[in-house]
Amino acid sequence: KLFTMMIEVTKLVFKLKPDVIITTGAAPGLVGLLAGKLIGAQTIWIDSIANVQKISLSGRIALLFSDQVYTQWPDLATPKILYKGNVLS
């Protein structure tokens, strides 16, 4: 199923050719960001609000290639991980 998801997400991104890809996480989001980079889209990762103590593994991977990475918790912000609020406020 993982491989099928990767193919389907990549096909969708290549078909739609979005200017910006924004995701709030997990494997499909990472695949979408990677495919987006291949077509020149701006890529934005917003780490899940559930990650209170540290950035998710997917978020740490997204740091390697995303244009912007956001946390929803001010204590997790760094020079590379931005905090601008959360989806509940």
Gaussian input, Z-matrix of N, CA and C with variables (Angstrom, degrees):
# hf/3-21g

backbone

0 1
 N
 C     1     B1
 C     2     B2     1     A1
 N     3     B3     2     A2     1     D1
 C     4     B4     3     A3     2     D2
 C     5     B5     4     A4     3     D3
 N     6     B6     5     A5     4     D4
 C     7     B7     6     A6     5     D5
 C     8     B8     7     A7     6     D6
 N     9     B9     8     A8     7     D7
 C    10    B10     9     A9     8     D8
 C    11    B11    10    A10     9     D9
 N    12    B12    11    A11    10    D10
 C    13    B13    12    A12    11    D11
 C    14    B14    13    A13    12    D12
 N    15    B15    14    A14    13    D13
 C    16    B16    15    A15    14    D14
 C    17    B17    16    A16    15    D15
 N    18    B18    17    A17    16    D16
 C    19    B19    18    A18    17    D17
 C    20    B20    19    A19    18    D18
 N    21    B21    20    A20    19    D19
 C    22    B22    21    A21    20    D20
 C    23    B23    22    A22    21    D21
 N    24    B24    23    A23    22    D22
 C    25    B25    24    A24    23    D23
 C    26    B26    25    A25    24    D24
 N    27    B27    26    A26    25    D25
 C    28    B28    27    A27    26    D26
 C    29    B29    28    A28    27    D27
 N    30    B30    29    A29    28    D28
 C    31    B31    30    A30    29    D29
 C    32    B32    31    A31    30    D30
 N    33    B33    32    A32    31    D31
 C    34    B34    33    A33    32    D32
 C    35    B35    34    A34    33    D33
 N    36    B36    35    A35    34    D34
 C    37    B37    36    A36    35    D35
 C    38    B38    37    A37    36    D36
 N    39    B39    38    A38    37    D37
 C    40    B40    39    A39    38    D38
 C    41    B41    40    A40    39    D39
 N    42    B42    41    A41    40    D40
 C    43    B43    42    A42    41    D41
 C    44    B44    43    A43    42    D42
 N    45    B45    44    A44    43    D43
 C    46    B46    45    A45    44    D44
 C    47    B47    46    A46    45    D45
 N    48    B48    47    A47    46    D46
 C    49    B49    48    A48    47    D47
 C    50    B50    49    A49    48    D48
 N    51    B51    50    A50    49    D49
 C    52    B52    51    A51    50    D50
 C    53    B53    52    A52    51    D51
 N    54    B54    53    A53    52    D52
 C    55    B55    54    A54    53    D53
 C    56    B56    55    A55    54    D54
 N    57    B57    56    A56    55    D55
 C    58    B58    57    A57    56    D56
 C    59    B59    58    A58    57    D57
 N    60    B60    59    A59    58    D58
 C    61    B61    60    A60    59    D59
 C    62    B62    61    A61    60    D60
 N    63    B63    62    A62    61    D61
 C    64    B64    63    A63    62    D62
 C    65    B65    64    A64    63    D63
 N    66    B66    65    A65    64    D64
 C    67    B67    66    A66    65    D65
 C    68    B68    67    A67    66    D66
 N    69    B69    68    A68    67    D67
 C    70    B70    69    A69    68    D68
 C    71    B71    70    A70    69    D69
 N    72    B72    71    A71    70    D70
 C    73    B73    72    A72    71    D71
 C    74    B74    73    A73    72    D72
 N    75    B75    74    A74    73    D73
 C    76    B76    75    A75    74    D74
 C    77    B77    76    A76    75    D75
 N    78    B78    77    A77    76    D76
 C    79    B79    78    A78    77    D77
 C    80    B80    79    A79    78    D78
 N    81    B81    80    A80    79    D79
 C    82    B82    81    A81    80    D80
 C    83    B83    82    A82    81    D81
 N    84    B84    83    A83    82    D82
 C    85    B85    84    A84    83    D83
 C    86    B86    85    A85    84    D84
 N    87    B87    86    A86    85    D85
 C    88    B88    87    A87    86    D86
 C    89    B89    88    A88    87    D87
 N    90    B90    89    A89    88    D88
 C    91    B91    90    A90    89    D89
 C    92    B92    91    A91    90    D90
 N    93    B93    92    A92    91    D91
 C    94    B94    93    A93    92    D92
 C    95    B95    94    A94    93    D93
 N    96    B96    95    A95    94    D94
 C    97    B97    96    A96    95    D95
 C    98    B98    97    A97    96    D96
 N    99    B99    98    A98    97    D97
 C   100   B100    99    A99    98    D98
 C   101   B101   100   A100    99    D99
 N   102   B102   101   A101   100   D100
 C   103   B103   102   A102   101   D101
 C   104   B104   103   A103   102   D102
 N   105   B105   104   A104   103   D103
 C   106   B106   105   A105   104   D104
 C   107   B107   106   A106   105   D105
 N   108   B108   107   A107   106   D106
 C   109   B109   108   A108   107   D107
 C   110   B110   109   A109   108   D108
 N   111   B111   110   A110   109   D109
 C   112   B112   111   A111   110   D110
 C   113   B113   112   A112   111   D111
 N   114   B114   113   A113   112   D112
 C   115   B115   114   A114   113   D113
 C   116   B116   115   A115   114   D114
 N   117   B117   116   A116   115   D115
 C   118   B118   117   A117   116   D116
 C   119   B119   118   A118   117   D117
 N   120   B120   119   A119   118   D118
 C   121   B121   120   A120   119   D119
 C   122   B122   121   A121   120   D120
 N   123   B123   122   A122   121   D121
 C   124   B124   123   A123   122   D122
 C   125   B125   124   A124   123   D123
 N   126   B126   125   A125   124   D124
 C   127   B127   126   A126   125   D125
 C   128   B128   127   A127   126   D126
 N   129   B129   128   A128   127   D127
 C   130   B130   129   A129   128   D128
 C   131   B131   130   A130   129   D129
 N   132   B132   131   A131   130   D130
 C   133   B133   132   A132   131   D131
 C   134   B134   133   A133   132   D132
 N   135   B135   134   A134   133   D133
 C   136   B136   135   A135   134   D134
 C   137   B137   136   A136   135   D135
 N   138   B138   137   A137   136   D136
 C   139   B139   138   A138   137   D137
 C   140   B140   139   A139   138   D138
 N   141   B141   140   A140   139   D139
 C   142   B142   141   A141   140   D140
 C   143   B143   142   A142   141   D141
 N   144   B144   143   A143   142   D142
 C   145   B145   144   A144   143   D143
 C   146   B146   145   A145   144   D144
 N   147   B147   146   A146   145   D145
 C   148   B148   147   A147   146   D146
 C   149   B149   148   A148   147   D147
 N   150   B150   149   A149   148   D148
 C   151   B151   150   A150   149   D149
 C   152   B152   151   A151   150   D150
 N   153   B153   152   A152   151   D151
 C   154   B154   153   A153   152   D152
 C   155   B155   154   A154   153   D153
 N   156   B156   155   A155   154   D154
 C   157   B157   156   A156   155   D155
 C   158   B158   157   A157   156   D156
 N   159   B159   158   A158   157   D157
 C   160   B160   159   A159   158   D158
 C   161   B161   160   A160   159   D159
 N   162   B162   161   A161   160   D160
 C   163   B163   162   A162   161   D161
 C   164   B164   163   A163   162   D162
 N   165   B165   164   A164   163   D163
 C   166   B166   165   A165   164   D164
 C   167   B167   166   A166   165   D165
 N   168   B168   167   A167   166   D166
 C   169   B169   168   A168   167   D167
 C   170   B170   169   A169   168   D168
 N   171   B171   170   A170   169   D169
 C   172   B172   171   A171   170   D170
 C   173   B173   172   A172   171   D171
 N   174   B174   173   A173   172   D172
 C   175   B175   174   A174   173   D173
 C   176   B176   175   A175   174   D174
 N   177   B177   176   A176   175   D175
 C   178   B178   177   A177   176   D176
 C   179   B179   178   A178   177   D177
 N   180   B180   179   A179   178   D178
 C   181   B181   180   A180   179   D179
 C   182   B182   181   A181   180   D180
 N   183   B183   182   A182   181   D181
 C   184   B184   183   A183   182   D182
 C   185   B185   184   A184   183   D183
 N   186   B186   185   A185   184   D184
 C   187   B187   186   A186   185   D185
 C   188   B188   187   A187   186   D186
 N   189   B189   188   A188   187   D187
 C   190   B190   189   A189   188   D188
 C   191   B191   190   A190   189   D189
 N   192   B192   191   A191   190   D190
 C   193   B193   192   A192   191   D191
 C   194   B194   193   A193   192   D192
 N   195   B195   194   A194   193   D193
 C   196   B196   195   A195   194   D194
 C   197   B197   196   A196   195   D195
 N   198   B198   197   A197   196   D196
 C   199   B199   198   A198   197   D197
 C   200   B200   199   A199   198   D198
 N   201   B201   200   A200   199   D199
 C   202   B202   201   A201   200   D200
 C   203   B203   202   A202   201   D201
 N   204   B204   203   A203   202   D202
 C   205   B205   204   A204   203   D203
 C   206   B206   205   A205   204   D204
 N   207   B207   206   A206   205   D205
 C   208   B208   207   A207   206   D206
 C   209   B209   208   A208   207   D207
 N   210   B210   209   A209   208   D208
 C   211   B211   210   A210   209   D209
 C   212   B212   211   A211   210   D210
 N   213   B213   212   A212   211   D211
 C   214   B214   213   A213   212   D212
 C   215   B215   214   A214   213   D213
 N   216   B216   215   A215   214   D214
 C   217   B217   216   A216   215   D215
 C   218   B218   217   A217   216   D216
 N   219   B219   218   A218   217   D217
 C   220   B220   219   A219   218   D218
 C   221   B221   220   A220   219   D219
 N   222   B222   221   A221   220   D220
 C   223   B223   222   A222   221   D221
 C   224   B224   223   A223   222   D222
 N   225   B225   224   A224   223   D223
 C   226   B226   225   A225   224   D224
 C   227   B227   226   A226   225   D225
 N   228   B228   227   A227   226   D226
 C   229   B229   228   A228   227   D227
 C   230   B230   229   A229   228   D228
 N   231   B231   230   A230   229   D229
 C   232   B232   231   A231   230   D230
 C   233   B233   232   A232   231   D231
 N   234   B234   233   A233   232   D232
 C   235   B235   234   A234   233   D233
 C   236   B236   235   A235   234   D234
 N   237   B237   236   A236   235   D235
 C   238   B238   237   A237   236   D236
 C   239   B239   238   A238   237   D237
 N   240   B240   239   A239   238   D238
 C   241   B241   240   A240   239   D239
 C   242   B242   241   A241   240   D240
 N   243   B243   242   A242   241   D241
 C   244   B244   243   A243   242   D242
 C   245   B245   244   A244   243   D243
 N   246   B246   245   A245   244   D244
 C   247   B247   246   A246   245   D245
 C   248   B248   247   A247   246   D246
 N   249   B249   248   A248   247   D247
 C   250   B250   249   A249   248   D248
 C   251   B251   250   A250   249   D249
 N   252   B252   251   A251   250   D250
 C   253   B253   252   A252   251   D251
 C   254   B254   253   A253   252   D252
 N   255   B255   254   A254   253   D253
 C   256   B256   255   A255   254   D254
 C   257   B257   256   A256   255   D255
 N   258   B258   257   A257   256   D256
 C   259   B259   258   A258   257   D257
 C   260   B260   259   A259   258   D258
 N   261   B261   260   A260   259   D259
 C   262   B262   261   A261   260   D260
 C   263   B263   262   A262   261   D261
 N   264   B264   263   A263   262   D262
 C   265   B265   264   A264   263   D263
 C   266   B266   265   A265   264   D264

   B1=1.4480
   B2=1.5291
   B3=1.3269
   B4=1.4604
   B5=1.5261
   B6=1.3235
   B7=1.4645
   B8=1.5288
   B9=1.3263
   B10=1.4645
   B11=1.5242
   B12=1.3367
   B13=1.4635
   B14=1.5208
   B15=1.3314
   B16=1.4594
   B17=1.5299
   B18=1.3162
   B19=1.4661
   B20=1.5278
   B21=1.3345
   B22=1.4662
   B23=1.5330
   B24=1.3259
   B25=1.4669
   B26=1.5273
   B27=1.3035
   B28=1.4679
   B29=1.5261
   B30=1.3313
   B31=1.4673
   B32=1.5264
   B33=1.3176
   B34=1.4633
   B35=1.5325
   B36=1.3249
   B37=1.4695
   B38=1.5266
   B39=1.3257
   B40=1.4643
   B41=1.5260
   B42=1.3263
   B43=1.4618
   B44=1.5304
   B45=1.3301
   B46=1.4646
   B47=1.5256
   B48=1.3305
   B49=1.4658
   B50=1.5344
   B51=1.3228
   B52=1.4701
   B53=1.5277
   B54=1.3264
   B55=1.4644
   B56=1.5216
   B57=1.3397
   B58=1.4642
   B59=1.5215
   B60=1.3354
   B61=1.4631
   B62=1.5182
   B63=1.3295
   B64=1.4609
   B65=1.5185
   B66=1.3221
   B67=1.4575
   B68=1.5174
   B69=1.3168
   B70=1.4632
   B71=1.5174
   B72=1.3179
   B73=1.4349
   B74=1.5098
   B75=1.3129
   B76=1.4627
   B77=1.5282
   B78=1.3286
   B79=1.4618
   B80=1.5283
   B81=1.3350
   B82=1.4696
   B83=1.5303
   B84=1.3074
   B85=1.4590
   B86=1.5148
   B87=1.3217
   B88=1.4704
   B89=1.5208
   B90=1.3222
   B91=1.4678
   B92=1.5253
   B93=1.3252
   B94=1.4592
   B95=1.5172
   B96=1.3375
   B97=1.4667
   B98=1.5244
   B99=1.3154
   B100=1.4674
   B101=1.5259
   B102=1.3236
   B103=1.4674
   B104=1.5274
   B105=1.3140
   B106=1.4584
   B107=1.5179
   B108=1.3208
   B109=1.4710
   B110=1.5274
   B111=1.3302
   B112=1.4622
   B113=1.5252
   B114=1.3336
   B115=1.4665
   B116=1.5262
   B117=1.3262
   B118=1.4579
   B119=1.5191
   B120=1.3263
   B121=1.4659
   B122=1.5253
   B123=1.3236
   B124=1.4655
   B125=1.5266
   B126=1.3284
   B127=1.4620
   B128=1.5211
   B129=1.3371
   B130=1.4619
   B131=1.5230
   B132=1.3129
   B133=1.4631
   B134=1.5218
   B135=1.3265
   B136=1.4600
   B137=1.5174
   B138=1.3313
   B139=1.4580
   B140=1.5273
   B141=1.3057
   B142=1.4634
   B143=1.5211
   B144=1.3198
   B145=1.4639
   B146=1.5292
   B147=1.3265
   B148=1.4657
   B149=1.5271
   B150=1.3246
   B151=1.4636
   B152=1.5232
   B153=1.3162
   B154=1.4591
   B155=1.5228
   B156=1.3278
   B157=1.4638
   B158=1.5166
   B159=1.3305
   B160=1.4634
   B161=1.5240
   B162=1.3095
   B163=1.4591
   B164=1.5291
   B165=1.3106
   B166=1.4634
   B167=1.5272
   B168=1.3200
   B169=1.4589
   B170=1.5273
   B171=1.3173
   B172=1.4652
   B173=1.5248
   B174=1.3225
   B175=1.4603
   B176=1.5155
   B177=1.3297
   B178=1.4669
   B179=1.5299
   B180=1.3256
   B181=1.4669
   B182=1.5283
   B183=1.3229
   B184=1.4691
   B185=1.5253
   B186=1.3233
   B187=1.4702
   B188=1.5283
   B189=1.3098
   B190=1.4622
   B191=1.5267
   B192=1.3329
   B193=1.4628
   B194=1.5283
   B195=1.3106
   B196=1.4683
   B197=1.5237
   B198=1.3231
   B199=1.4608
   B200=1.5209
   B201=1.3295
   B202=1.4634
   B203=1.5243
   B204=1.3259
   B205=1.4684
   B206=1.5195
   B207=1.3236
   B208=1.4624
   B209=1.5206
   B210=1.3246
   B211=1.4523
   B212=1.5234
   B213=1.3127
   B214=1.4576
   B215=1.5275
   B216=1.3284
   B217=1.4638
   B218=1.5199
   B219=1.3291
   B220=1.4729
   B221=1.5258
   B222=1.3160
   B223=1.4675
   B224=1.5262
   B225=1.3288
   B226=1.4673
   B227=1.5296
   B228=1.3087
   B229=1.4668
   B230=1.5271
   B231=1.3129
   B232=1.4618
   B233=1.5308
   B234=1.3171
   B235=1.4712
   B236=1.5401
   B237=1.3322
   B238=1.4653
   B239=1.5294
   B240=1.3193
   B241=1.4655
   B242=1.5202
   B243=1.3222
   B244=1.4574
   B245=1.5226
   B246=1.3278
   B247=1.4628
   B248=1.5179
   B249=1.3166
   B250=1.4698
   B251=1.5245
   B252=1.3374
   B253=1.4559
   B254=1.5204
   B255=1.3350
   B256=1.4608
   B257=1.5164
   B258=1.3063
   B259=1.4639
   B260=1.5199
   B261=1.3200
   B262=1.4588
   B263=1.5199
   B264=1.3354
   B265=1.4702
   B266=1.5099
   A1=111.48
   A2=117.00
   A3=120.22
   A4=110.84
   A5=116.02
   A6=119.90
   A7=110.67
   A8=116.55
   A9=121.03
   A10=110.57
   A11=116.58
   A12=120.87
   A13=110.42
   A14=117.02
   A15=120.63
   A16=111.07
   A17=116.25
   A18=121.22
   A19=110.49
   A20=116.41
   A21=120.51
   A22=112.10
   A23=117.08
   A24=120.00
   A25=110.21
   A26=116.92
   A27=120.77
   A28=110.84
   A29=116.98
   A30=120.48
   A31=110.98
   A32=116.32
   A33=120.84
   A34=111.33
   A35=116.21
   A36=120.05
   A37=110.36
   A38=117.36
   A39=120.09
   A40=111.31
   A41=117.91
   A42=121.54
   A43=111.48
   A44=116.46
   A45=120.81
   A46=113.63
   A47=116.68
   A48=122.69
   A49=112.80
   A50=117.58
   A51=119.52
   A52=111.28
   A53=115.21
   A54=120.63
   A55=111.26
   A56=115.81
   A57=122.46
   A58=108.42
   A59=116.07
   A60=121.36
   A61=107.31
   A62=115.39
   A63=122.50
   A64=107.56
   A65=116.71
   A66=120.33
   A67=110.34
   A68=114.74
   A69=120.69
   A70=111.27
   A71=116.97
   A72=116.40
   A73=120.33
   A74=112.77
   A75=127.31
   A76=112.08
   A77=115.19
   A78=122.00
   A79=113.75
   A80=120.11
   A81=118.00
   A82=112.45
   A83=116.69
   A84=120.31
   A85=112.39
   A86=116.17
   A87=119.79
   A88=111.30
   A89=116.02
   A90=120.05
   A91=110.02
   A92=116.22
   A93=120.12
   A94=112.50
   A95=116.38
   A96=119.87
   A97=111.44
   A98=116.51
   A99=119.63
   A100=111.18
   A101=116.42
   A102=119.86
   A103=109.90
   A104=116.00
   A105=120.35
   A106=112.56
   A107=116.36
   A108=119.57
   A109=110.49
   A110=116.93
   A111=120.67
   A112=112.55
   A113=117.36
   A114=119.74
   A115=112.18
   A116=117.07
   A117=120.93
   A118=115.29
   A119=117.28
   A120=120.53
   A121=110.56
   A122=116.01
   A123=120.46
   A124=106.68
   A125=117.45
   A126=120.74
   A127=110.64
   A128=114.90
   A129=121.62
   A130=109.13
   A131=115.72
   A132=123.41
   A133=108.33
   A134=117.39
   A135=122.30
   A136=106.51
   A137=116.67
   A138=119.73
   A139=110.15
   A140=115.90
   A141=122.12
   A142=111.83
   A143=115.72
   A144=121.08
   A145=111.05
   A146=117.16
   A147=121.18
   A148=112.41
   A149=117.60
   A150=121.54
   A151=109.92
   A152=115.03
   A153=122.26
   A154=112.05
   A155=117.57
   A156=120.97
   A157=114.16
   A158=117.38
   A159=120.08
   A160=109.23
   A161=114.97
   A162=121.19
   A163=108.25
   A164=116.53
   A165=121.48
   A166=111.29
   A167=116.15
   A168=120.56
   A169=109.81
   A170=116.72
   A171=119.96
   A172=111.01
   A173=116.42
   A174=120.59
   A175=112.16
   A176=116.33
   A177=119.57
   A178=110.78
   A179=116.73
   A180=119.84
   A181=109.76
   A182=116.50
   A183=120.90
   A184=111.71
   A185=116.95
   A186=120.62
   A187=112.17
   A188=116.83
   A189=121.13
   A190=113.12
   A191=117.42
   A192=118.05
   A193=115.66
   A194=118.86
   A195=120.41
   A196=110.91
   A197=115.11
   A198=119.44
   A199=110.95
   A200=116.41
   A201=121.20
   A202=108.92
   A203=115.75
   A204=122.01
   A205=107.35
   A206=115.18
   A207=121.29
   A208=110.44
   A209=115.47
   A210=122.83
   A211=107.32
   A212=115.99
   A213=120.41
   A214=111.47
   A215=116.16
   A216=122.12
   A217=109.39
   A218=118.46
   A219=120.85
   A220=113.33
   A221=118.18
   A222=120.79
   A223=112.78
   A224=117.97
   A225=121.14
   A226=112.57
   A227=117.03
   A228=120.58
   A229=110.93
   A230=115.11
   A231=123.84
   A232=106.32
   A233=117.84
   A234=117.62
   A235=113.32
   A236=117.93
   A237=121.27
   A238=113.29
   A239=117.07
   A240=122.23
   A241=107.63
   A242=115.95
   A243=121.30
   A244=112.13
   A245=115.57
   A246=121.82
   A247=108.02
   A248=116.88
   A249=122.27
   A250=110.85
   A251=117.53
   A252=122.02
   A253=109.39
   A254=115.56
   A255=118.85
   A256=110.33
   A257=116.10
   A258=120.86
   A259=112.52
   A260=117.80
   A261=121.07
   A262=113.35
   A263=117.32
   A264=118.74
   A265=112.23
   D1=-36.33
   D2=-179.35
   D3=-61.70
   D4=-45.46
   D5=-179.53
   D6=-63.89
   D7=-42.10
   D8=178.36
   D9=-60.83
   D10=-43.84
   D11=178.33
   D12=-60.08
   D13=-43.58
   D14=-179.13
   D15=-60.24
   D16=-43.90
   D17=179.36
   D18=-64.34
   D19=-46.77
   D20=-177.05
   D21=-64.60
   D22=-43.56
   D23=179.24
   D24=-64.56
   D25=-43.67
   D26=179.60
   D27=-62.35
   D28=-44.79
   D29=178.05
   D30=-59.83
   D31=-41.94
   D32=-179.25
   D33=-63.53
   D34=-45.34
   D35=179.34
   D36=-63.26
   D37=-43.28
   D38=-179.99
   D39=-66.65
   D40=-32.84
   D41=179.12
   D42=-72.41
   D43=-46.18
   D44=-175.15
   D45=-80.96
   D46=-27.89
   D47=-179.44
   D48=48.07
   D49=58.46
   D50=-179.40
   D51=-69.41
   D52=153.52
   D53=175.57
   D54=-77.65
   D55=-31.30
   D56=-177.04
   D57=-136.39
   D58=139.10
   D59=172.64
   D60=-122.45
   D61=123.96
   D62=178.21
   D63=-119.72
   D64=131.40
   D65=178.13
   D66=-137.17
   D67=152.12
   D68=175.52
   D69=-106.93
   D70=14.74
   D71=167.13
   D72=130.24
   D73=179.53
   D74=178.06
   D75=71.89
   D76=179.06
   D77=-172.97
   D78=-58.72
   D79=-46.30
   D80=179.37
   D81=-59.45
   D82=-36.82
   D83=177.82
   D84=-64.13
   D85=-42.46
   D86=177.65
   D87=-62.22
   D88=-43.81
   D89=179.01
   D90=-62.37
   D91=-42.38
   D92=177.93
   D93=-60.91
   D94=-41.12
   D95=178.25
   D96=-65.17
   D97=-43.39
   D98=178.82
   D99=-62.11
   D100=-45.30
   D101=178.16
   D102=-63.20
   D103=-38.99
   D104=177.93
   D105=-60.94
   D106=-40.77
   D107=177.66
   D108=-60.91
   D109=-36.86
   D110=-179.40
   D111=-65.16
   D112=-28.18
   D113=179.59
   D114=-100.02
   D115=2.70
   D116=177.18
   D117=86.21
   D118=16.42
   D119=178.78
   D120=-75.30
   D121=151.59
   D122=170.35
   D123=-73.12
   D124=137.72
   D125=-176.59
   D126=-121.35
   D127=132.80
   D128=-177.11
   D129=-133.14
   D130=125.81
   D131=177.00
   D132=-107.97
   D133=127.42
   D134=173.50
   D135=-115.69
   D136=110.83
   D137=-177.26
   D138=-67.07
   D139=147.15
   D140=-177.09
   D141=-58.31
   D142=143.42
   D143=176.98
   D144=-64.96
   D145=-18.40
   D146=179.44
   D147=-70.46
   D148=-18.25
   D149=-177.86
   D150=-87.64
   D151=86.94
   D152=-173.88
   D153=-86.00
   D154=-36.33
   D155=-172.58
   D156=-94.89
   D157=-29.23
   D158=178.47
   D159=-158.13
   D160=159.98
   D161=177.07
   D162=-66.14
   D163=142.10
   D164=-179.44
   D165=-62.43
   D166=161.44
   D167=175.82
   D168=-59.00
   D169=-44.32
   D170=177.81
   D171=-60.46
   D172=-39.70
   D173=178.02
   D174=-64.00
   D175=-38.92
   D176=178.05
   D177=-67.21
   D178=-35.41
   D179=175.61
   D180=-68.37
   D181=-42.12
   D182=179.97
   D183=-59.74
   D184=-29.63
   D185=177.62
   D186=-57.17
   D187=-27.45
   D188=-176.54
   D189=-70.64
   D190=-25.56
   D191=-174.18
   D192=-140.85
   D193=-5.36
   D194=179.76
   D195=-78.23
   D196=148.13
   D197=176.25
   D198=-69.07
   D199=-38.56
   D200=178.69
   D201=-141.68
   D202=141.10
   D203=175.28
   D204=-127.18
   D205=130.53
   D206=-178.85
   D207=-120.10
   D208=145.77
   D209=169.02
   D210=-110.70
   D211=157.30
   D212=177.31
   D213=-101.94
   D214=11.32
   D215=179.72
   D216=-128.64
   D217=123.92
   D218=-176.48
   D219=-60.52
   D220=-31.32
   D221=-178.82
   D222=-68.89
   D223=-17.62
   D224=-178.69
   D225=-95.59
   D226=-3.47
   D227=-178.87
   D228=-69.27
   D229=143.47
   D230=176.28
   D231=-139.64
   D232=179.09
   D233=174.97
   D234=-58.91
   D235=-27.81
   D236=-179.43
   D237=-96.99
   D238=-19.63
   D239=-179.15
   D240=-114.24
   D241=113.74
   D242=-172.88
   D243=-91.39
   D244=148.64
   D245=172.90
   D246=-121.37
   D247=124.24
   D248=178.63
   D249=-130.42
   D250=13.56
   D251=-176.45
   D252=120.53
   D253=-171.31
   D254=177.47
   D255=-132.83
   D256=168.05
   D257=-174.59
   D258=-69.62
   D259=-13.48
   D260=-178.82
   D261=-93.05
   D262=-10.37
   D263=-177.91
   D264=-103.07

